[in-house]
Amino acid sequence: MKNPNILIVMADQLSGVLFPDGPAEFLHVPHLRKLAERSTRYANAYTGSPLCAPGRASFMSGQLPRRTRVYDNAAEFCSDIPTYAHHLRRAGYHTCLSGKMHFVGPDQLHGFEERLTTDIYPADFGWTPDYRKPGERIDWWYHNLGSVTGAGVAEITNQYEYDDEVAYHATRKLYDLARGADDRPWCLTVSFTHPHDPFVARRKYWDLYEGIPELEPPEAIPYARMDPHSQRLMDASDWRGLEVTPEHVRRARQGYFANISYVDDKLGEIMDVLERTRQEAIVVFLSDHGEMLGSRGMWFKMNFFEGSARVPLMIAAPGMAPGRVDQPVSTIDVLPTICDLAGISMSEVAPWTDGRSLAQGAGGRGPVAMEYAAEGSIAPLVCLRDGDWKYVACAADPDMLFNLADDPDERQNRATDPAAAEVLARMRAMAAERWDLAAYDAEVRESQARRWVVYEALRNGAYFPWDHQPLMQASERYMRNHMDLNVLEESKRFPRGE
């Protein structure tokens, strides 16, 4: 397929643990299952960073947070960083976004020619962490466990309102593309905020999971036995402020699974329009990061454990054989992959990405790297997944080392095990070659301090928001007096003459 159309569908906080080889059997997701059957399925795909804005900037740019400088959910994504939207648009593609991408700063497009919705999250610096104040909780924007204790049923929520709009605009855009007014190939990115907490779901989805075994609470690790970063995350979620009972856990898991089915329904709507309008496209499905969902007694993300850091990644494309791939890969590999599939010279893309094209196979990719320097941390954390081993380093904490083949639940830290000393030395050396943690820490602290000054200044006096305002050209829609009615009706009909 020359200059193929590309459809990218992104979920939010969807854990790859639930996608061992396509969707887990207990999930009610017929459209994801159908897509999985024709996709290359990456069983061990990881985010670049387990938080929304850093993870999404890494996915879009093919670079890790230290290179993008999108360290947290309030760090600006600078306009001079090329994204897949820039690369494709430069090559003649029409690029369009419907939904969330959590861009912070005045550039709310980052290469997209068109953005159909606003974002669900703020675009300013108000959520900036502050390493100068370790242990401080900012209650109005930090996660707390109210998302868990408040799980339940509702027919409309803030997030449903948003994602219903995202799907509506995406399907309307596909109809517009089918009419053929623009003969360029297209890349449409559709990005939902579900199944991100709060764990509140519509009754039709909630009831699908009533009483299933998968609702039972995972085995928790007592706070006193957690690693220091996990303890900080528990403190950040104010775990002492609300009692989470086993029934709360069951209801939160039920709401989460239910909202995966909701996302599946929206994917089905999009794929149905694509099919009925006779358009062909490469399809990529992924998430920005995962969700702990009570594993280890933890919720949300912000760590490198499998529930948080592993994401689904499925690519249905000509030339990429359907089936399971176990080699660890990263969401930063998506940019070079779609550029490669679009026929864009890899020599022009390579300087701007740390990923590698999966269109050429995942073998020989090398270790997968991740970074985290946002809320709940007091210094940057880094991670390497190499074969069966996962290594986590932070200047503030003891090393962690896990063998995922022997210990998939990551309960045995092998960093102090003499039998793993050689592996630890090798992983430490790889990390030291890749990261200067002291310099990384200084860069994050400087960025945070600058942003606190700027945010407080811009909130003093008249406020000009950066939030994206979708352009609605009412005078160019439906029927207006500068339009020829006969031409209009014919051009807006698809298919014509049937």
DOLO-309884 format. One record per residue (C-alpha): residue in three letters; residue number from 1; x, y, z. Coordinates in pm, 1 decimal. Example, Ala and Ser with C-alpha at 12.3 -4.5 7.8 and 13.67 -1.06 7.14 Angstrom:
  res    n        c1        c2        c3
  ALA    1    1230.0    -450.0     780.0
  SER    2    1367.0    -106.0     714.0
This chain:
  res    n        c1        c2        c3
  MET    1       0.0       0.0       0.0
  LYS    2     167.7     324.8    -115.9
  ASN    3     123.1     618.3     124.1
  PRO    4    -127.3     421.3     333.7
  ASN    5    -385.0     589.9     552.4
  ILE    6    -309.6     548.1     922.7
  LEU    7    -556.9     522.3    1210.2
  ILE    8    -411.3     541.5    1561.9
  VAL    9    -647.2     462.5    1849.5
  MET   10    -519.7     534.9    2200.3
  ALA   11    -672.0     438.0    2532.1
  ASP   12    -567.4     595.4    2861.3
  GLN   13    -428.9     398.0    3153.3
  LEU   14    -499.5      59.7    2991.0
  SER   15    -265.0    -199.4    3135.4
  GLY   16     -75.7    -430.5    2903.3
  VAL   17    -103.0    -701.2    3169.7
  LEU   18    -455.9    -748.3    3034.2
  PHE   19    -317.4    -800.2    2682.4
  PRO   20     -88.7   -1102.1    2706.9
  ASP   21    -167.4   -1187.8    2342.9
  GLY   22    -450.1    -959.0    2245.8
  PRO   23    -724.2    -896.9    2505.6
  ALA   24    -753.4   -1129.2    2805.9
  GLU   25   -1025.3   -1389.8    2761.2
  PHE   26   -1256.0   -1252.2    3032.8
  LEU   27   -1280.1    -905.7    2872.9
  HIS   28   -1595.7    -830.4    2669.5
  VAL   29   -1418.4    -660.3    2378.7
  PRO   30   -1529.5    -807.8    2044.1
  HIS   31   -1384.6    -523.3    1835.8
  LEU   32   -1041.9    -533.1    2002.8
  ARG   33   -1043.8    -910.4    1964.6
  LYS   34   -1122.3    -878.7    1594.9
  LEU   35    -843.5    -624.3    1552.5
  ALA   36    -602.0    -850.2    1744.0
  GLU   37    -665.4   -1135.8    1502.1
  ARG   38    -512.4    -936.3    1217.1
  SER   39    -246.9    -749.4    1417.5
  THR   40     110.7    -792.7    1520.0
  ARG   41      62.7    -812.4    1896.6
  TYR   42     341.1    -703.1    2130.5
  ALA   43     305.8    -887.7    2459.1
  ASN   44     581.3    -685.5    2628.6
  ALA   45     533.4    -326.8    2515.3
  TYR   46     627.1     -48.0    2756.3
  THR   47     555.2     320.2    2791.4
  GLY   48     837.9     571.6    2773.1
  SER   49     718.2     708.9    3107.3
  PRO   50     428.2     588.7    3327.2
  LEU   51     232.9     915.0    3339.5
  CYS   52       2.7    1085.8    3088.4
  ALA   53     192.9    1386.1    2950.0
  PRO   54     544.6    1236.8    2963.4
  GLY   55     422.6     906.2    2819.2
  ARG   56     232.3    1074.4    2537.1
  ALA   57     514.6    1312.4    2447.1
  SER   58     747.7    1011.8    2432.7
  PHE   59     504.9     821.5    2210.3
  MET   60     454.7    1115.7    1975.1
  SER   61     822.3    1211.8    1950.5
  GLY   62     990.5     873.2    1983.9
  GLN   63    1205.5    1019.6    2262.5
  LEU   64    1225.0     969.4    2638.2
  PRO   65    1135.9    1248.1    2886.0
  ARG   66    1490.8    1363.2    2948.5
  ARG   67    1517.9    1445.5    2577.3
  THR   68    1168.0    1594.2    2538.3
  ARG   69    1191.0    1771.3    2877.7
  VAL   70     829.1    1667.3    2937.5
  TYR   71     912.1    1538.6    3283.5
  ASP   72     563.1    1555.4    3434.2
  ASN   73     200.5    1651.6    3367.0
  ALA   74     280.0    2024.3    3369.4
  ALA   75     598.0    2036.9    3160.2
  GLU   76     586.9    2216.9    2825.8
  PHE   77     613.4    2007.5    2510.7
  CYS   78     826.3    2241.7    2300.0
  SER   79     728.0    2323.5    1943.5
  ASP   80    1069.2    2238.6    1793.7
  ILE   81    1044.3    1867.9    1884.3
  PRO   82     931.2    1668.5    1576.9
  THR   83     644.1    1425.6    1628.3
  TYR   84     502.0    1160.2    1398.9
  ALA   85     243.8    1421.6    1298.6
  HIS   86     523.6    1649.8    1176.7
  HIS   87     702.1    1372.5     986.5
  LEU   88     382.7    1255.3     816.6
  ARG   89     256.4    1604.8     741.3
  ARG   90     593.5    1696.8     590.5
  ALA   91     559.1    1391.2     366.2
  GLY   92     220.0    1507.7     236.8
  TYR   93     -21.2    1356.9     487.8
  HIS   94    -327.8    1521.9     635.7
  THR   95    -283.8    1483.3    1013.2
  CYS   96    -573.7    1510.7    1254.8
  LEU   97    -633.5    1452.6    1627.1
  SER   98    -960.2    1384.4    1802.6
  GLY   99    -922.4    1357.0    2179.0
  LYS  100    -666.7    1371.1    2452.9
  MET  101    -292.2    1417.9    2413.3
  HIS  102    -217.9    1632.2    2720.1
  PHE  103      -5.3    1895.4    2548.5
  VAL  104     119.9    2153.8    2796.9
  GLY  105     209.8    2497.3    2663.7
  PRO  106      83.8    2731.1    2394.4
  ASP  107     144.7    2484.1    2107.3
  GLN  108    -163.7    2266.1    2115.5
  LEU  109    -112.3    2101.7    1775.6
  HIS  110     244.2    1963.2    1754.6
  GLY  111     221.3    1881.9    1387.1
  PHE  112    -149.5    1805.6    1365.2
  GLU  113    -307.9    2009.4    1090.8
  GLU  114    -644.4    1980.6    1261.0
  ARG  115    -755.9    1913.2    1616.8
  LEU  116   -1124.2    1834.8    1656.1
  THR  117   -1171.3    1856.6    2032.8
  THR  118   -1020.5    2038.0    2325.9
  ASP  119    -821.8    1837.4    2579.5
  ILE  120    -965.3    1697.5    2900.0
  TYR  121    -664.5    1812.4    3104.9
  PRO  122    -524.2    2162.7    3161.2
  ALA  123    -251.6    2299.8    2934.9
  ASP  124     -76.7    2524.9    3188.9
  PHE  125     193.5    2471.8    3454.5
  GLY  126     -44.5    2435.3    3749.2
  TRP  127      33.9    2066.8    3810.9
  THR  128     409.0    2118.3    3848.9
  PRO  129     570.8    1899.3    4119.0
  ASP  130     835.5    2054.6    4343.7
  TYR  131    1140.7    1851.8    4447.5
  ARG  132    1220.9    2131.6    4693.0
  LYS  133     925.3    2013.6    4902.2
  PRO  134     952.9    1633.3    4929.2
  GLY  135     645.2    1471.8    5074.1
  GLU  136     413.5    1765.1    5004.5
  ARG  137      66.3    1664.4    4879.5
  ILE  138    -124.4    1907.9    4659.0
  ASP  139    -472.9    1781.0    4727.3
  TRP  140    -659.4    1959.7    4449.4
  TRP  141    -473.3    1775.9    4174.0
  TYR  142    -293.5    1475.3    4322.4
  HIS  143    -470.3    1142.8    4284.7
  ASN  144    -635.0    1018.3    4598.2
  LEU  145    -812.3     692.8    4668.1
  GLY  146   -1154.2     851.0    4628.5
  SER  147   -1142.1     710.3    4274.9
  VAL  148   -1142.6     366.6    4434.0
  THR  149   -1391.4     417.9    4718.1
  GLY  150   -1624.2     608.2    4484.7
  ALA  151   -1636.4     341.1    4212.4
  GLY  152   -1981.9     264.7    4079.1
  VAL  153   -2244.2     322.5    3811.0
  ALA  154   -2339.1     645.9    3632.7
  GLU  155   -2484.1     713.3    3290.5
  ILE  156   -2293.2    1036.3    3233.6
  THR  157   -1966.5    1160.0    3382.7
  ASN  158   -1708.4    1421.5    3295.9
  GLN  159   -1507.2    1152.6    3115.7
  TYR  160   -1802.1     996.6    2931.0
  GLU  161   -1902.3    1339.7    2807.4
  TYR  162   -1550.6    1384.5    2672.5
  ASP  163   -1506.8    1045.1    2508.0
  ASP  164   -1854.2    1049.0    2351.1
  GLU  165   -1748.4    1373.9    2185.2
  VAL  166   -1413.2    1228.8    2079.4
  ALA  167   -1580.7     934.2    1905.1
  TYR  168   -1844.6    1155.9    1741.7
  HIS  169   -1585.7    1388.9    1589.9
  ALA  170   -1365.6    1097.8    1482.6
  THR  171   -1644.6     923.6    1293.4
  ARG  172   -1760.7    1250.7    1138.8
  LYS  173   -1403.8    1311.5    1022.5
  LEU  174   -1389.0     968.1     861.7
  TYR  175   -1706.1    1048.5     667.7
  ASP  176   -1547.5    1376.0     552.7
  LEU  177   -1231.6    1196.7     443.9
  ALA  178   -1438.5     944.1     247.7
  ARG  179   -1599.3    1221.4      40.9
  GLY  180   -1265.6    1279.2    -128.0
  ALA  181   -1237.4    1657.9    -110.5
  ASP  182    -876.1    1611.3       1.3
  ASP  183    -682.2    1352.0    -197.8
  ARG  184    -389.0    1334.0      43.0
  PRO  185    -331.6    1022.8     253.2
  TRP  186    -438.5    1077.9     611.6
  CYS  187    -334.7     997.2     964.8
  LEU  188    -619.1    1021.2    1216.1
  THR  189    -534.9     984.9    1585.5
  VAL  190    -830.1     910.5    1814.9
  SER  191    -740.5     928.6    2182.4
  PHE  192    -982.7     839.9    2461.4
  THR  193    -952.7     916.8    2832.9
  HIS  194   -1106.2     582.7    2941.4
  PRO  195   -1049.1     349.3    3119.8
  HIS  196    -855.0     604.0    3332.2
  ASP  197    -999.4     643.4    3681.2
  PRO  198   -1239.8     736.7    3837.4
  PHE  199   -1379.7     386.1    3805.1
  VAL  200   -1735.0     486.9    3717.3
  ALA  201   -1912.8     307.6    3433.0
  ARG  202   -2243.2     294.7    3250.0
  ARG  203   -2476.6      19.7    3363.6
  LYS  204   -2465.5    -165.0    3028.7
  TYR  205   -2088.8    -212.0    3066.2
  TRP  206   -2084.5    -256.3    3443.6
  ASP  207   -2322.8    -550.9    3429.8
  LEU  208   -2095.9    -740.0    3188.3
  TYR  209   -1854.4    -807.2    3473.7
  GLU  210   -2088.7    -881.3    3762.7
  GLY  211   -1942.3   -1145.1    3993.9
  ILE  212   -1647.9   -1254.0    3778.6
  PRO  213   -1340.9   -1404.2    3954.1
  GLU  214   -1114.1   -1128.3    3820.7
  LEU  215   -1279.9    -878.2    4054.6
  GLU  216   -1116.8   -1033.1    4360.4
  PRO  217    -854.6    -809.1    4525.6
  PRO  218    -494.3    -890.5    4434.1
  GLU  219    -258.5    -971.9    4719.5
  ALA  220    -137.0    -647.1    4873.9
  ILE  221     208.6    -574.9    5013.1
  PRO  222     201.2    -407.9    5355.8
  TYR  223     317.0     -48.0    5348.9
  ALA  224     613.5    -120.4    5576.5
  ARG  225     746.7    -379.6    5330.0
  MET  226     710.1    -165.6    5017.9
  ASP  227    1006.6     -12.1    4840.1
  PRO  228    1061.3     360.4    4914.4
  HIS  229     913.5     486.5    4586.3
  SER  230     598.7     276.5    4634.3
  GLN  231     565.2     419.5    4983.8
  ARG  232     590.8     771.5    4844.1
  LEU  233     320.2     691.7    4588.7
  MET  234      96.8     554.7    4863.2
  ASP  235     152.0     874.2    5061.3
  ALA  236      80.4    1084.7    4752.2
  SER  237    -253.0     904.8    4711.7
  ASP  238    -333.9     980.3    5077.2
  TRP  239    -377.9     611.1    5158.0
  ARG  240    -431.6     685.3    5525.8
  GLY  241    -714.6     928.7    5450.6
  LEU  242    -962.2     669.3    5320.3
  GLU  243   -1017.2     308.2    5414.9
  VAL  244   -1021.3      86.3    5104.9
  THR  245   -1218.7    -232.3    5171.1
  PRO  246   -1217.8    -550.5    4960.7
  GLU  247   -1559.7    -449.0    4826.5
  HIS  248   -1418.7    -112.0    4716.5
  VAL  249   -1145.3    -299.8    4530.0
  ARG  250   -1398.7    -526.4    4358.0
  ARG  251   -1612.0    -231.7    4249.9
  ALA  252   -1311.0     -34.1    4125.6
  ARG  253   -1191.1    -329.3    3919.6
  GLN  254   -1543.5    -381.6    3783.3
  GLY  255   -1565.0     -16.3    3677.7
  TYR  256   -1223.6     -38.7    3512.5
  PHE  257   -1308.0    -352.6    3316.5
  ALA  258   -1644.4    -200.1    3221.9
  ASN  259   -1475.6     105.1    3075.9
  ILE  260   -1246.6    -112.2    2866.8
  SER  261   -1567.2    -245.3    2709.8
  TYR  262   -1679.7     114.1    2656.5
  VAL  263   -1356.0     191.0    2469.0
  ASP  264   -1411.5    -125.3    2266.4
  ASP  265   -1757.6      -1.1    2168.7
  LYS  266   -1607.8     328.5    2050.5
  LEU  267   -1342.0     143.6    1853.0
  GLY  268   -1623.6     -55.5    1694.2
  GLU  269   -1802.0     264.0    1588.7
  ILE  270   -1485.1     395.3    1425.6
  MET  271   -1402.0      69.5    1249.7
  ASP  272   -1761.1      39.7    1127.1
  VAL  273   -1746.7     381.7     957.5
  LEU  274   -1405.9     299.4     810.7
  GLU  275   -1545.4     -21.2     661.5
  ARG  276   -1872.1     127.4     535.6
  THR  277   -1691.0     416.1     366.1
  ARG  278   -1456.9     167.3     193.4
  GLN  279   -1140.9     324.0     331.0
  GLU  280    -833.2     117.7     402.8
  ALA  281    -589.4     210.0     676.6
  ILE  282    -309.1      79.1     890.1
  VAL  283    -450.6      51.4    1243.3
  VAL  284    -244.2     102.7    1559.3
  PHE  285    -394.5      45.8    1903.6
  LEU  286    -207.5     131.7    2224.1
  SER  287    -221.7     310.3    2559.2
  ASP  288      -8.6     579.5    2719.0
  HIS  289      62.3     376.3    3037.2
  GLY  290    -103.3     116.0    3256.1
  GLU  291    -295.6      91.6    3583.6
  MET  292    -194.3     -97.6    3899.7
  LEU  293    -560.3    -175.8    3979.0
  GLY  294    -489.1    -286.3    4336.0
  SER  295    -183.6    -496.7    4249.3
  ARG  296      63.3    -485.7    4542.1
  GLY  297    -203.4    -272.7    4716.4
  MET  298    -129.5      12.4    4473.7
  TRP  299    -343.9     211.2    4230.6
  PHE  300    -295.7     429.3    3923.9
  LYS  301      55.8     436.8    3769.4
  MET  302     379.0     639.8    3825.5
  ASN  303     603.5     335.0    3876.6
  PHE  304     781.1      73.7    3665.5
  PHE  305     594.0    -234.6    3785.5
  GLU  306     422.8    -429.1    3506.5
  GLY  307      69.1    -309.4    3578.0
  SER  308     177.3      52.7    3547.2
  ALA  309     448.1      46.1    3279.3
  ARG  310     331.9    -225.1    3038.6
  VAL  311      81.5    -127.1    2771.4
  PRO  312    -109.5    -296.3    2489.6
  LEU  313      35.9    -243.6    2142.7
  MET  314    -124.2    -393.3    1832.0
  ILE  315     -41.7    -296.3    1473.5
  ALA  316    -247.9    -415.3    1177.3
  ALA  317     -48.1    -330.9     865.6
  PRO  318      39.3    -487.9     531.3
  GLY  319     375.8    -658.0     553.3
  MET  320     355.5    -708.1     929.7
  ALA  321     254.5   -1065.2    1007.5
  PRO  322     -28.8   -1115.0    1256.2
  GLY  323      79.7   -1293.1    1571.3
  ARG  324     241.2   -1253.4    1909.9
  VAL  325     583.8   -1095.0    1958.7
  ASP  326     748.5   -1147.8    2298.8
  GLN  327    1055.4    -926.8    2244.1
  PRO  328    1023.4    -619.6    2472.8
  VAL  329     944.8    -303.5    2274.9
  SER  330     847.2      54.6    2355.2
  THR  331     582.5     305.3    2256.1
  ILE  332     872.7     522.4    2135.2
  ASP  333     905.1     264.0    1855.9
  VAL  334     567.4     365.4    1713.0
  LEU  335     695.5     685.0    1548.7
  PRO  336     968.2     517.4    1338.8
  THR  337     734.4     226.5    1266.3
  ILE  338     453.8     434.4    1116.3
  CYS  339     703.1     653.8     928.9
  ASP  340     861.9     340.1     785.5
  LEU  341     521.5     201.7     685.7
  ALA  342     435.3     536.4     525.8
  GLY  343     746.4     519.6     307.5
  ILE  344     927.4     806.6     478.6
  SER  345    1307.0     788.4     466.6
  MET  346    1434.8     649.9     795.1
  SER  347    1752.8     853.3     754.7
  GLU  348    1541.2    1168.4     795.9
  VAL  349    1355.8    1029.0    1097.5
  ALA  350    1645.2     863.3    1282.0
  PRO  351    1808.3    1178.0    1427.2
  TRP  352    1481.6    1269.5    1599.6
  THR  353    1395.3     939.2    1767.0
  ASP  354    1539.8     694.8    2016.7
  GLY  355    1303.9     420.8    1895.7
  ARG  356    1337.7     172.9    1613.5
  SER  357    1099.8      61.5    1342.1
  LEU  358     905.2    -250.9    1430.3
  ALA  359     807.8    -284.1    1064.7
  GLN  360    1149.2    -448.3    1022.3
  GLY  361    1086.1    -687.3    1311.6
  ALA  362    1151.5    -654.9    1684.5
  GLY  363    1454.4    -882.4    1695.2
  GLY  364    1775.7    -714.0    1804.4
  ARG  365    1596.1    -410.2    1941.1
  GLY  366    1803.2    -410.3    2259.5
  PRO  367    1696.9    -300.4    2608.3
  VAL  368    1380.0     -97.1    2656.1
  ALA  369    1439.6     218.1    2860.7
  MET  370    1188.9     413.0    3072.8
  GLU  371    1212.1     728.4    3280.4
  TYR  372    1001.9     888.7    3553.6
  ALA  373    1051.0    1226.6    3724.8
  ALA  374     702.7    1339.5    3824.5
  GLU  375     471.8    1343.1    4127.4
  GLY  376     552.3    1093.2    4399.2
  SER  377     923.3    1099.2    4313.2
  ILE  378    1197.2    1298.1    4486.7
  ALA  379    1460.8    1229.7    4220.8
  PRO  380    1441.1    1082.6    3868.1
  LEU  381    1387.6     707.9    3839.4
  VAL  382    1508.9     508.4    3538.7
  CYS  383    1439.4     154.3    3424.6
  LEU  384    1574.4     -99.4    3176.0
  ARG  385    1390.9    -410.1    3053.8
  ASP  386    1644.3    -645.1    2892.0
  GLY  387    1525.3    -994.6    2808.4
  ASP  388    1370.6   -1143.4    3121.7
  TRP  389    1530.4    -884.8    3351.5
  LYS  390    1404.5    -550.1    3472.1
  TYR  391    1631.9    -305.1    3653.2
  VAL  392    1521.2      12.6    3834.7
  ALA  393    1761.6     280.1    3959.3
  CYS  394    1715.3     603.6    4151.0
  ALA  395    1976.8     808.8    4335.6
  ALA  396    1740.5     829.9    4634.9
  ASP  397    1656.0     459.1    4659.6
  PRO  398    1814.0     112.6    4661.6
  ASP  399    1832.9     -65.0    4325.3
  MET  400    1560.8    -308.0    4223.1
  LEU  401    1613.7    -607.9    3995.8
  PHE  402    1347.7    -856.9    3889.7
  ASN  403    1346.9   -1166.7    3671.8
  LEU  404    1004.8   -1151.9    3506.4
  ALA  405    1021.0   -1507.9    3374.1
  ASP  406    1060.2   -1652.4    3724.4
  ASP  407     877.9   -1377.9    3912.1
  PRO  408     610.0   -1214.8    3693.7
  ASP  409     452.2   -1042.0    3994.6
  GLU  410     784.1    -875.1    4083.6
  ARG  411     785.9    -986.0    4447.0
  GLN  412    1154.8   -1086.8    4469.6
  ASN  413    1402.8    -800.6    4443.6
  ARG  414    1720.4    -977.7    4327.2
  ALA  415    1947.0    -673.0    4365.8
  THR  416    2094.6    -816.0    4686.3
  ASP  417    2099.3   -1177.2    4563.9
  PRO  418    2461.0   -1297.9    4507.2
  ALA  419    2331.4   -1531.5    4234.9
  ALA  420    2219.9   -1226.3    4035.3
  ALA  421    2530.4   -1014.2    4101.2
  GLU  422    2661.0   -1050.7    3745.8
  VAL  423    2325.9    -946.6    3596.0
  LEU  424    2304.0    -650.9    3835.0
  ALA  425    2654.1    -534.5    3740.1
  ARG  426    2569.2    -557.7    3370.3
  MET  427    2240.8    -368.4    3409.1
  ARG  428    2403.4    -102.7    3626.8
  ALA  429    2671.8     -51.0    3363.2
  MET  430    2410.4     -15.1    3087.7
  ALA  431    2218.2     237.2    3295.6
  ALA  432    2533.0     435.2    3383.0
  GLU  433    2625.6     453.7    3015.0
  ARG  434    2277.4     583.4    2927.3
  TRP  435    2200.9     818.3    3219.0
  ASP  436    2384.4    1074.8    3429.9
  LEU  437    2134.7    1074.6    3715.5
  ALA  438    2287.8    1374.2    3893.9
  ALA  439    2264.5    1587.4    3580.0
  TYR  440    1912.6    1459.2    3510.8
  ASP  441    1806.3    1555.2    3863.2
  ALA  442    1949.6    1905.4    3824.1
  GLU  443    1764.8    1953.4    3493.5
  VAL  444    1432.1    1849.2    3646.2
  ARG  445    1477.2    2077.3    3946.5
  GLU  446    1562.1    2374.2    3725.9
  SER  447    1258.1    2308.0    3505.8
  GLN  448    1027.8    2283.8    3806.8
  ALA  449    1160.1    2604.1    3962.6
  ARG  450    1122.4    2800.2    3637.5
  ARG  451     766.8    2679.8    3589.8
  TRP  452     659.5    2773.3    3941.1
  VAL  453     775.4    3130.6    3874.1
  VAL  454     600.9    3146.9    3536.4
  TYR  455     276.1    2989.5    3657.9
  GLU  456     240.5    3223.5    3952.9
  ALA  457     318.1    3522.2    3731.5
  LEU  458      65.3    3429.9    3461.7
  ARG  459    -207.2    3373.8    3722.1
  ASN  460    -162.0    3727.8    3851.9
  GLY  461    -393.2    3967.2    3665.8
  ALA  462    -562.4    3890.8    3333.4
  TYR  463    -534.3    3523.3    3245.6
  PHE  464    -492.9    3399.8    2886.8
  PRO  465    -546.2    3023.3    2870.1
  TRP  466    -349.1    2786.9    2648.2
  ASP  467    -627.7    2527.4    2635.6
  HIS  468    -711.8    2430.1    2278.1
  GLN  469   -1025.8    2591.9    2140.2
  PRO  470   -1151.8    2385.8    1843.6
  LEU  471   -1232.9    2598.8    1541.7
  MET  472   -1593.1    2557.1    1430.1
  GLN  473   -1637.6    2729.5    1094.2
  ALA  474   -2014.2    2751.6    1097.3
  SER  475   -2027.2    2947.2     771.3
  GLU  476   -1860.2    2652.9     589.8
  ARG  477   -2094.5    2382.5     718.9
  TYR  478   -2420.0    2245.1     581.6
  MET  479   -2586.4    2494.2     339.8
  ARG  480   -2485.5    2862.3     305.0
  ASN  481   -2559.6    3124.8      38.0
  HIS  482   -2207.8    3127.0    -105.7
  MET  483   -2248.9    2756.7    -192.7
  ASP  484   -2404.8    2597.7    -499.5
  LEU  485   -2674.7    2368.6    -359.8
  ASN  486   -2641.2    2110.3    -639.2
  VAL  487   -2263.9    2089.4    -606.4
  LEU  488   -2286.9    2079.3    -228.5
  GLU  489   -2536.7    1794.5    -210.4
  GLU  490   -2343.0    1586.8    -463.4
  SER  491   -2003.5    1646.4    -301.9
  LYS  492   -2128.7    1560.5      46.4
  ARG  493   -2280.5    1229.9     -60.1
  PHE  494   -2085.5     905.7     -24.4
  PRO  495   -2099.2     682.9    -209.7
  ARG  496   -2221.8     878.7    -506.9
  GLY  497   -2464.9     743.9    -763.9
  GLU  498   -2596.1     448.9    -558.5
